[in-house]
Amino acid sequence: MNPPVTPPTSSEQSPPRDGEARKTDPSGSRHTLGGRSHDEPRGKVHRRISPLTVRILTLNALALVILVAGLLYLGEYRQKLIDNELAAMRTHAEIFAVALGETSVNRSGETLLPELAPQIVRRLAFTADTRARLFDTDATLIADSRALLQPGGAITKGETLPPPEQENSVLAYLLHAYDRIISWIPGTVDYPPYRENVNQRATDYPEVMSAFLGGTWSARRKKPDGSLVLSVAVPVRNYKQILGVLLLSKGSEDIDSALYEVRLDILKIFAVVLTVTILLSFYLAGSIVRPIRHLAIAAERIRNGHHRQHVIPPMQGRNDEIGELASSLRRMTEALWTRMDAIERFAADVSHEIKNPLTSLKSAVETAARLKDPVQLKRLMEIIVEDVGRLDRLITDISDASRLDAEISRAETGTVNLSSMLETLVDLHTVTTTQGPRLTLESPPDIVVEGVEGRLVQVFRNLIANAVSFSPKDGEIVIRVMHEDAGVAITITDGGPGIPPGKEAAIFDRFYSERPEGEKFGTHSGLGLAISKQIVEAHGGTIGAANVTDASGAVTGARFTVALPV
């Protein structure tokens, strides 16, 4: 099938390490050398090549490779070179056609001279570095600039020398493979193949047949090696009569060489930019990975250590997220040590508080086994019952205090009407207590806060119970609710003996044992105020206590203040 004719246009992507020593003790527990558990992920802290470094390097290099791959395409640039080459060939063809029409016709001006035309065609084609072929009106080939006349009249066809080999044949091969891949993308220009018959006729070239009808026509064809053959056909006229068609053709070697040079320059720049990108990527990755690795190693030492000599490195010089992470880890470590200290103190206090009723129980039980007097035996049984009740209260409060943080963190907060809640507590005390101090509530209506209602009720029940236990039976306890700054303040004022000087903060410690005179020992566990403080702080509030004095400075009672955010 003949190739189509192109009309001229104005611009055409850990398990344990092998060999690690193990030993098993008789109990079946597993150990490793150095005292470490075999399941510890030690290898994850000491990587030679960081995965984060690989990711940063890959992403930066991939973006650069994609950019360079797009630059190497040069489709528009190549098309412009082809259009410019065709325009130059068109100019040469028109000049050659005029020369042939003036010098290679017979006297009548009706036909071309077959003896003279080939010589002129060869001379003209040589100056333009193109191949020229002249076709007569009967479609026969009259002259070919590559056909050489030898002695005796024999005609042989000259061969065009191949272009000089490019310096880097490997690079040329890779670029050629790149072009082949690009050609598979939909939308890229795919030129028809170039075929040349042994006996050429005008009918083999559609642009020649079109030129017989008038005008200048061009075509682009692709050779098997991927290079192009560009051709321009113009009619040869004598006056207005068409005597033949001149076909100028030229390979795309010059264009391909120009593209190769441009691509080579791009690749040189790419090599420099890629080197800089890799170095900067390693620097960036190092500035991120190294401090994170130091933090991980420090955290691992703290986890495996049994003392406080290992600390998180401060990294004060970094004013970025890693510096913030280091500061957060240091604060977290300090908070963990503080919590561990508190747990140790709590465990010691619990042991001490439980030991007292247990000692009393043991003594009573041992004595009861030797007693014969029913009256004394009955008294011992009363003591045993009281100690059991004391133990029960103590264990209940300890359990409540130990799980309080977890329960509050899981509980859903809601709107709590403080005015209504305190009014209910006051009414409940009034109904259930026939003897004792009276409660007075002073509160605006509908004071609301966000919190866990059940736990807030526990706070104010503890505070009211504490105030009742220290107030005289004919005294008064005043509860006031008022707006204060960006929250709500609730005060509970009693008429008791007040707080011992210097103990205003200590009364909120666990197992604080300051109780009113005459109260039976063991009635309270000493955890009520500590639990109340824990609940209030979990709600983002504060709790405090102070003595109330008269004009002479004498203590007339104690006031507890709870501040909660709205």
C-alpha positions in Angstrom: 0.0 0.0 0.0 1.3 3.4 -0.9 2.0 5.8 2.0 -0.3 8.8 2.5 0.6 12.2 1.3 0.9 15.1 3.7 -0.2 18.5 2.3 2.2 21.4 3.0 1.3 23.6 5.9 2.7 26.7 7.4 4.3 24.7 10.2 4.3 21.0 10.0 8.5 1.1 42.7 12.3 -9.5 63.3 12.5 -12.6 64.2 15.3 -13.4 66.6 18.8 -13.5 65.1 20.2 -16.8 64.2 22.9 -18.1 66.5 21.7 -16.1 69.5 22.5 -18.1 72.7 19.5 -19.3 74.6 19.1 -21.1 77.9 16.1 -22.4 79.7 15.8 -22.5 83.4 14.1 -25.4 85.2 10.9 -23.4 85.5 10.6 -23.2 81.8 11.2 -19.5 81.4 13.4 -18.5 78.5 16.5 -16.3 78.8 19.3 -14.9 76.6 22.8 -13.8 77.3 23.0 -10.4 78.9 19.7 -10.8 80.8 17.5 -9.7 77.9 14.3 -11.4 76.9 14.6 -13.3 73.6 11.5 -11.5 72.3 13.0 -8.0 72.6 13.3 -6.3 69.1 16.9 -5.3 69.5 17.7 -5.4 65.8 15.2 -2.8 65.0 17.2 -0.1 66.9 20.5 -0.7 65.2 19.9 -0.8 61.4 22.8 0.0 59.2 20.6 1.5 56.5 17.5 3.2 57.6 14.2 2.5 55.7 13.3 6.2 56.1 16.6 7.1 54.3 15.7 4.8 51.5 12.2 6.3 51.2 13.4 9.8 51.1 16.1 9.0 48.5 13.7 7.0 46.4 11.0 9.7 46.3 13.4 12.5 45.5 15.2 10.5 42.8 11.9 9.3 41.4 10.5 12.8 41.0 13.7 13.8 39.2 13.7 10.8 36.9 10.1 11.4 35.9 10.9 15.0 35.1 14.0 14.1 33.0 12.0 11.3 31.2 9.5 14.0 30.2 12.3 16.3 29.1 13.9 13.6 27.0 10.7 13.2 25.0 11.3 16.4 22.9 8.4 15.6 20.7 7.5 19.2 19.9 11.2 20.1 19.4 11.7 17.2 17.0 8.5 18.2 15.1 9.7 21.7 14.7 13.1 20.5 13.4 11.2 18.4 10.8 9.0 21.3 9.7 12.1 23.5 9.3 13.9 20.9 7.3 10.9 20.4 5.0 10.6 24.1 4.5 14.2 24.3 3.5 13.8 21.3 1.1 10.7 23.0 -0.3 12.7 26.1 -1.1 15.4 24.1 -2.7 13.0 22.0 -4.7 11.2 25.0 -6.1 14.6 26.6 -7.2 15.7 23.3 -8.7 12.4 22.9 -10.6 12.7 26.4 -12.1 16.3 25.6 -13.2 15.2 22.3 -14.8 12.3 23.9 -16.5 14.7 26.5 -18.0 17.6 24.3 -19.0 16.5 20.7 -19.5 13.7 21.0 -22.1 13.8 20.6 -25.8 13.4 23.5 -28.2 9.7 23.1 -28.3 9.5 23.3 -24.5 7.2 20.3 -24.3 9.4 17.6 -22.9 12.5 17.1 -20.7 15.8 16.1 -22.2 16.8 12.7 -20.9 20.4 13.3 -21.6 20.8 16.6 -19.9 18.3 16.3 -17.0 20.2 13.7 -15.0 23.4 15.7 -15.1 21.7 18.8 -13.8 19.8 16.8 -11.2 23.0 15.4 -9.8 24.7 18.7 -9.7 21.8 20.5 -8.0 21.3 17.6 -5.5 25.0 17.6 -4.6 24.9 21.3 -3.5 21.8 20.8 -1.4 23.0 17.5 0.2 19.8 15.8 -0.8 18.7 13.0 -3.1 16.9 14.2 -6.2 14.7 12.2 -8.5 13.0 13.4 -11.7 9.8 11.8 -13.0 8.4 12.3 -16.5 4.7 12.8 -17.2 4.3 9.1 -18.0 5.4 8.3 -14.4 8.8 6.9 -15.4 12.0 7.8 -13.5 14.2 10.0 -15.7 17.0 10.9 -13.3 18.2 9.9 -9.8 21.1 11.7 -8.2 22.3 8.4 -6.7 22.5 6.8 -10.1 26.0 7.1 -11.5 26.9 6.8 -15.2 30.0 4.5 -15.6 32.3 3.9 -18.7 30.4 2.1 -21.5 27.1 3.6 -20.5 26.4 1.3 -17.5 24.4 2.8 -14.7 24.9 1.9 -11.1 23.3 3.2 -8.0 25.5 5.0 -5.4 25.1 4.1 -1.8 24.7 6.7 0.9 27.4 6.5 3.5 26.1 5.8 7.0 26.3 8.6 9.6 29.4 8.5 11.8 28.9 6.4 14.9 28.0 8.3 18.0 30.4 8.4 20.9 28.4 6.4 23.4 26.7 3.5 21.6 25.2 2.3 24.9 23.6 5.6 25.5 22.4 5.8 21.9 20.9 2.3 22.3 19.1 3.3 25.5 17.7 6.5 23.9 16.5 4.4 20.9 14.8 2.0 23.3 13.3 5.0 25.1 11.9 6.2 21.8 10.5 2.8 21.1 8.7 2.8 24.4 7.4 6.3 23.9 6.0 5.3 20.5 3.7 2.8 22.2 1.9 5.6 24.1 -1.4 6.4 22.5 -1.5 9.7 20.7 2.2 9.8 19.6 2.8 10.3 15.9 3.4 7.0 14.0 4.7 7.5 10.4 4.2 5.1 7.5 7.1 2.9 6.6 9.5 3.8 3.8 9.7 1.4 0.9 11.7 1.8 -2.3 11.1 -0.5 -5.3 13.9 -1.5 -7.7 12.1 0.0 -10.6 10.7 3.2 -9.3 7.7 4.9 -10.7 5.9 8.1 -9.8 2.9 6.0 -8.7 5.1 4.7 -5.8 5.0 8.1 -4.2 1.6 9.7 -3.6 3.2 13.2 -3.2 4.6 12.9 -6.7 1.3 12.0 -8.2 -0.3 15.0 -6.3 2.4 17.3 -7.6 1.4 16.4 -11.2 -1.9 18.1 -10.4 -0.1 21.2 -9.2 1.4 22.6 -6.0 4.1 21.5 -3.7 3.6 18.3 -1.6 5.6 16.7 1.2 5.7 13.4 3.1 7.3 11.8 6.1 8.2 8.1 6.2 9.9 5.9 8.8 12.8 3.5 8.0 13.3 0.2 9.8 16.0 1.7 12.1 13.5 4.3 13.3 15.0 7.3 11.4 12.8 9.3 9.0 12.9 10.0 5.3 11.6 13.4 4.4 10.5 14.1 0.8 9.2 17.1 -1.1 7.6 16.9 -4.6 7.3 20.0 -6.9 6.2 20.2 -10.5 8.7 21.1 -13.2 7.1 23.7 -15.5 8.0 25.4 -18.7 5.7 28.4 -18.6 2.5 26.9 -17.3 3.0 23.4 -18.8 4.0 20.6 -16.3 6.8 18.6 -17.9 7.6 16.4 -14.8 7.9 16.3 -11.1 11.1 16.7 -9.0 11.2 14.7 -5.8 13.8 15.8 -3.2 14.3 13.4 -0.2 16.6 13.5 2.8 17.1 11.3 5.9 16.6 12.6 9.4 20.2 11.9 10.5 20.9 15.6 11.1 17.7 16.0 13.1 18.5 12.8 15.1 22.0 14.0 15.7 20.7 17.4 17.0 18.2 15.6 19.3 21.0 13.3 20.5 23.1 16.3 21.5 20.2 18.0 23.3 19.4 14.8 25.1 23.1 14.3 26.0 23.2 17.8 27.5 20.0 17.0 29.5 21.5 13.8 30.8 24.7 15.6 31.8 22.6 18.1 33.8 20.5 15.3 35.2 23.6 13.5 36.4 24.8 16.6 38.2 21.3 17.3 39.7 20.9 13.7 40.6 24.2 13.7 42.5 23.2 16.8 44.4 19.8 15.4 45.1 21.3 12.2 46.5 23.7 14.1 48.7 20.9 16.4 49.9 18.6 13.4 50.5 21.3 11.7 52.6 21.8 14.9 54.5 18.0 15.4 55.0 17.5 11.7 56.0 20.5 11.9 58.3 19.2 15.0 60.1 15.9 13.1 60.7 17.0 9.5 61.1 20.0 10.0 63.4 18.2 11.9 66.1 15.2 9.5 65.9 17.6 6.6 66.2 19.3 8.2 69.2 15.8 8.7 70.8 14.9 5.1 70.1 18.2 3.8 71.6 17.7 6.0 74.7 14.1 4.8 75.0 15.3 1.2 74.7 17.9 1.7 77.4 15.3 3.2 79.7 12.9 0.3 79.0 15.6 -2.3 79.8 17.2 -0.4 82.6 16.4 -0.6 86.3 17.6 2.8 87.4 17.3 6.4 86.3 20.8 7.1 84.9 19.5 6.7 81.3 17.6 9.7 80.1 16.2 10.9 76.8 18.7 13.3 75.1 17.4 16.9 75.3 18.2 18.1 71.7 17.7 21.7 72.8 19.3 22.9 69.6 16.6 21.6 67.4 13.6 24.0 67.0 11.6 21.5 65.0 9.3 18.5 65.4 12.1 16.2 66.4 13.1 18.6 69.2 9.4 18.7 70.3 9.4 14.9 70.2 12.5 14.7 72.4 11.0 17.2 74.9 7.7 15.2 74.9 9.6 12.0 75.5 11.6 13.5 78.4 8.4 14.8 80.0 6.7 11.5 79.5 9.7 9.7 81.1 9.6 12.0 84.0 5.9 11.5 84.4 6.3 7.7 84.3 9.0 7.9 87.0 6.7 10.1 89.1 3.8 7.7 88.5 6.0 4.8 89.5 7.1 6.6 92.7 3.4 7.3 93.5 2.5 3.7 92.9 5.4 2.6 95.2 4.2 5.0 97.9 0.6 3.9 97.4 1.6 0.3 97.8 3.6 1.0 100.9 0.7 3.0 102.4 -1.8 0.3 101.5 0.4 -2.3 103.1 0.7 -0.2 106.3 -3.1 0.6 106.5 -4.1 -3.1 105.9 -1.6 -4.4 108.4 -3.1 -2.4 111.3 -6.6 -4.1 111.2 -5.1 -7.4 110.3 -2.8 -7.2 113.4 -5.9 -6.3 115.5 -7.8 -9.2 114.0 -5.0 -11.7 114.6 -4.7 -10.6 118.3 -8.5 -10.8 118.8 -8.7 -14.2 117.3 -5.8 -15.6 119.3 -7.3 -14.1 122.5 -10.8 -15.5 121.8 -9.4 -19.0 121.7 -8.2 -18.7 125.3 -11.2 -16.8 126.8 -14.0 -18.6 128.7 -16.0 -15.6 129.9 -18.9 -15.0 127.5 -19.0 -11.3 128.1 -15.3 -10.8 127.2 -15.8 -13.2 124.2 -18.7 -11.1 123.0 -16.6 -8.0 123.3 -13.9 -9.6 121.2 -16.4 -10.6 118.6 -17.5 -6.9 118.4 -13.9 -5.9 117.9 -13.5 -8.5 115.1 -16.6 -7.3 113.4 -15.4 -3.7 113.5 -12.0 -4.6 112.1 -13.6 -6.6 109.3 -15.8 -3.6 108.5 -12.8 -1.4 108.6 -10.9 -3.7 106.2 -13.9 -3.8 103.9 -14.1 0.0 103.7 -10.4 0.2 103.3 -10.3 -2.3 100.5 -13.3 -0.7 98.7 -11.7 2.7 98.8 -8.4 1.4 97.7 -10.0 -0.4 94.8 -11.9 2.7 93.8 -8.8 4.9 94.0 -6.7 2.5 91.9 -9.2 2.3 89.0 -10.4 5.8 89.1 -8.3 7.3 86.3 -9.1 4.4 83.9 -12.8 4.7 84.6 -12.9 8.4 84.1 -11.0 8.2 80.8 -13.5 5.6 79.5 -16.6 7.3 80.8 -18.5 9.6 78.5 -18.9 13.2 79.8 -22.2 15.1 79.6 -23.8 18.2 80.9 -24.2 18.2 84.7 -26.6 20.6 86.4 -24.6 21.5 89.6 -27.5 23.5 91.1 -29.9 20.6 90.8 -27.3 18.0 91.9 -26.3 19.9 95.1 -29.9 20.6 95.9 -30.6 16.9 95.8 -27.6 16.1 98.0 -28.8 18.7 100.6 -32.4 17.4 100.5 -31.1 13.8 100.9 -29.0 14.8 104.0 -31.9 16.7 105.5 -34.3 13.7 105.1 -31.9 11.0 106.3 -30.2 12.9 109.2 -32.3 13.7 112.3 -29.4 15.0 114.4 -26.4 16.9 113.2 -25.5 20.2 111.5 -27.9 21.7 109.0 -27.0 22.3 105.3 -27.7 25.6 103.5 -27.4 25.9 99.7 -26.8 29.2 98.0 -26.8 28.8 94.3 -28.1 30.5 91.1 -30.4 28.2 89.1 -29.2 26.0 86.3 -25.4 26.2 86.8 -24.0 23.5 84.4 -20.6 22.0 83.7 -19.2 19.2 81.5 -18.2 16.1 83.3 -19.1 12.6 84.6 -22.1 13.2 86.9 -21.6 10.1 89.1 -18.0 11.0 89.9 -18.9 14.7 90.7 -21.6 13.4 93.0 -18.9 11.4 94.8 -16.8 14.5 95.2 -19.5 16.6 96.9 -20.7 13.6 99.0 -17.2 13.2 100.3 -16.8 16.9 101.0 -20.2 17.2 102.7 -19.5 14.0 104.8 -16.2 15.5 105.8 -17.8 18.8 106.8 -20.5 17.0 108.8 -18.0 14.9 110.7 -16.1 18.0 111.9 -19.0 20.3 112.5 -20.9 20.5 115.9 -24.3 19.0 115.9 -26.1 22.3 116.2 -23.8 24.0 113.6 -24.4 25.0 110.0 -22.7 24.0 106.7 -23.0 26.5 103.9 -22.7 25.5 100.3 -22.2 28.3 97.8 -22.1 28.1 94.0 -20.9 31.1 92.0 -19.4 32.0 88.6 -15.7 32.8 88.7 -13.5 33.8 85.7 -14.1 31.1 83.0 -15.6 28.5 85.3 -17.7 27.8 88.4 -16.5 27.8 92.0 -18.2 25.8 94.8 -17.4 26.4 98.4 -18.4 24.2 101.4 -17.9 26.0 104.7 -18.3 24.2 108.1 -18.1 25.4 111.7 -15.6 22.8 112.9 -12.1 23.2 114.5 -10.5 23.9 111.2 -7.4 22.5 109.6 -4.1 22.1 111.6 -1.6 24.8 110.5 0.5 23.8 107.5 -1.7 20.8 106.7 -3.9 22.5 104.1 -2.3 20.5 101.3 -1.5 17.3 103.2 -5.1 16.6 104.0 -5.6 15.6 100.3 -2.9 12.9 100.6 -3.8 9.2 100.7 -4.5 7.8 104.2 -4.3 11.2 105.9 -5.5 10.3 109.5 -6.5 13.6 111.1 -10.0 12.9 112.4 -12.4 14.8 114.8 -12.3 13.9 118.5 -14.7 11.3 119.7 -14.9 9.5 116.2 -14.5 5.8 116.4 -11.2 4.6 115.0 -11.4 3.1 111.5 -14.6 4.8 110.6 -12.9 6.4 107.6 -10.2 5.1 105.3 -8.4 8.4 104.8 -8.9 8.2 101.0 -12.0 10.3 100.6 -10.3 13.7 100.1 -7.6 12.1 98.0 -10.2 10.5 95.7 -12.1 13.8 95.5 -8.9 15.6 94.4 -8.2 12.9 91.8 -11.7 13.3 90.3 -11.7 17.1 90.2 -8.3 17.2 88.5 -9.4 14.6 86.0 -12.2 17.1 85.1 -9.6 19.9 84.6 -10.5 21.6 87.9 -8.8 22.3 91.2 -9.6 21.7 94.8 -8.2 23.4 97.9 -8.9 24.0 101.6 -8.3 26.9 104.0 -9.4 28.0 107.5 -12.1 30.5 108.2 -11.3 33.1 110.8 -13.2 35.8 112.6 -12.3 39.4 113.1 -9.9 38.5 116.0 -8.1 35.9 113.9 -9.6 32.9 115.7 -10.4 29.8 113.5 -14.1 29.4 113.2 -14.2 26.5 110.6 -12.8 25.2 107.4 -13.7 26.1 103.8 -13.2 23.7 100.8 -13.3 25.2 97.3 -13.8 23.3 94.1 -13.2 25.1 90.8 -14.5 23.5 87.6 -14.3 24.8 84.0 -17.6 25.5 82.2 
